Amino acid sequence: MSVSITHTELEEWLTARVLAYGKVEEGSFTLDTPLTQLGLDSVYALTLCGDIEDAYEIDVDPVIVWDFPTIRLLAGGLADQMRAAA
C-alpha cells in the first residue's frame, strides 16, 4: 500500500464522507458521536467501506464500523490497519 495519511486526515476524510451521505448536517455531531446516531445502517456501512477501499487501497470488512463505532475510533482502527498493511 502506498497511501500515507495521518490519523487527523482520516478523521477529516471520514467526516466528509458522513456529510456527503447527507444524513446529518455539518456541525451537528462530533468525532465521538456514535455512527449509529449519524444514520449508520448496514447499507451505509457497506458504502463507507467501499469508499475506504477505493480511496486507500485496503480491504475493509464492514464489521469495522461496529468494532470502531465513532469517527475518531474508526480513524484509529483504519490507521492501524494501514500500518499493518504497509
Buried (B, 14 or more C-beta within 10 A) or exposed (E): EEEEBEEEEBBBBBBEBBBEBEBBEEEEBEBEBEBEEBEBEEEBBEBBBEBBEEEBEBEBEBEBBEEBBBBBBBBBBBBEBBEEEE
